[in-house]
Amino acid sequence: REDPVRVAYAEALADAVRSIGVAIQVSPVPSEELQGTILPPLTRSQAEAWDLAILGWRGTGPIDPAGLLFHLFHSDEDSFLRGGTNVTGYDSEGFDDLADRYRATSLDVGLGLIIEMELLLSEDMPQLPLYRETVAEAHRSGLPFRPVMGGIGANPATWPFQRP
């Protein structure tokens, strides 16, 4: 059900923010209810029903090193407006330009663009990264992708799309 580590992070964050006079209510959401609450498909009322979410993201493999950045932050992936996987609604012409240039170039040039995308994201802070982990998974060729940790968020390419 709920991830106890993320719930603990949420409680600690709420306590810290309360200390400066901002009220935060922590409402753990079971993983099977994330879709339609925080993850697409979302209605306008669902998208406006929360202000802050603690979610886990991870890449889906070495084939596209910036694929997760594109899914999470490109304006074409806006979850409410366009049915994509950008649940924050982040909209930056600068990021979109870097991501589009990355998609149209070779990997040796693209690696520099990934660094620029991450620098821009660290300045704009559409998401506050609490930590970053590296997960290595081995898969037999010919078998469908099945994330070790499970969950709807493990592979953004498989998320359902909504129709706004």
N, C-alpha and C positions, 0 to 999 in steps of 0.2 A: 504494500500500500504506500503510504507516504514515506519518503526518504528521510530517516531520522537525522542524517547529517545536514540536509538542506533545511529541515525544520529548526534545528539548533542554530544554524547560520541566521535564519530569519529572526528567531527570537533574540539573538545577540545584536543583530542590526537594529531591530525595533527598540531594544533597550538603549542603545547608543543614540538613536535619533530622538527618543523620548527625553533624553537628558538635555536636549537643546529646545525642548518644548513642542515638538511635532508628534502628533498622535499617529501611531501605526497599529493596525490590527493584523495579527498573523492568522491566516486561514489556510491550514494545510489542505491541499487538494490531492485526492488519490490519483495515481498515475492514469487509471482508466477514465478519469474525468477531465484530464488536461485538454483533450480535444473538445473544442466548443466552449472552453472556459478561458484558456490562455493561448492554446494552439488552434490554428484554423481547422475547420471553418468557423468563422465568427460573425455574429450579427453586430450591428452598431452598439446595442446595449451590452452585449457580452464584452466587446472590445473596450468599452468605457467603464466596466465594472471593477477594474483593478488598476492600481497605480504602479505597483512594483511586484516583480515575480523573481524568484530564485529558481533557475532552471539549469540543467546541465547540457552541454553541447559537446560533440566530438566529431572529428572528421570521419569520413567514410572510406578512407584509403589513400594511397600515395598517387593515384592516377591524376588527381587534380588538387594540388596543395592549397589552392585558394578557393576551392569549391564551397567550403563551409562559410567563408567570409562573404562570398557572393550571395549565398542563400540567406544569410542572416541580416545583411545590411544593404544590399542593392535595392534601390527604390522600385525596380521592376518586380521585386519579390514581396512588396507590401502585402501583408496577410489580409487586411481588411479591404483595401482598395482594389487589389489585383489577384487575391486568392493565393498568394505565395507564402513564403516561410519567414519573412521579415516581420516578426510580431511586435517589434518596438516602434514601427512606423518611421524609422530613421530614413531621412531623405537628404542626401548630400550630393550636389552636382560633382564636387571634387572626388568623392569616393566612387560615384558611378563612372566618372571618366577613367579613373585608375583601373577599376574592375573591367570596364569594357576594353581598355587597351590591353590588359592582361589576357583577356579571352582571345584577343586577335594577334598575339605575339608568340614567340618561341619561349621555351622554359628558361633559357639563360637570361633573356631580357625580363621575363615575367617574374623571376625571383626578386629583382629590384623593385618591381611594382608591388609585390606582396609586402615588402618592407614599408613602402610608402603608404599602402592601405592601412597597415597596422599602426603606423605613426599617426595618421589622420584619425583613426578610431580611438587611439589613446588620448588625443586632444579633445575630440568631440564627446567621447564617453557615452555612446548610446547604451552600452551595457557596462557594468562594473565587474570586471573579472575578479573573482575571489581567489582562484588558483587555476593552474593549467597542468594537465597531466598528459603523459604519453601512454597510449594503450597500444600494444602490439597484439594482433590477432592473426592466427593462421587459418586459412580456409582452403578446403579442397576445391580444385577447379571443377566447374560444372555444377556445383551445388549453389542454391540460392543464398544470398547474404542473410545471415542470422546473427544479430549483435549479441555478444556475450552477456552484456548487462540488460539487454532487452529494452522495451519501452518505445513509445511512438517517436521520441526525439532522436533515436540513434541514427537514423538515416533520413535526412531531409528530403531526399529525392522520392521517398515513398510516402510523404505526407499527403493527405487528401487535399484536394483543391476546392475552394469555395467559389461561389458565384455571387459577387456583391450585388 
